[in-house]
């Protein structure tokens, strides 16, 4: 949400707690005692990619595309994608 990003940019002290909360939410999917399934239709970017990498099963149709666009912008994805992706697709494809 752009309003949240603006707020975090102007209130640096709020950044770490906000990221920690988002990391906890995504990690809750990964540590859930029940299987978590993600269905992807269309573009899967940013937090959407963070979310699907934390799921147990990912299903997509032919229109699905996946991108960690933050990397090309010089922003590090903080919610676990870079840690989870090599385990899902292999180190060579994750690079």
Order of alpha helices (4+ residues) and beta strands (2+ residues): alpha-alpha-beta-beta-alpha-beta-beta-alpha-alpha
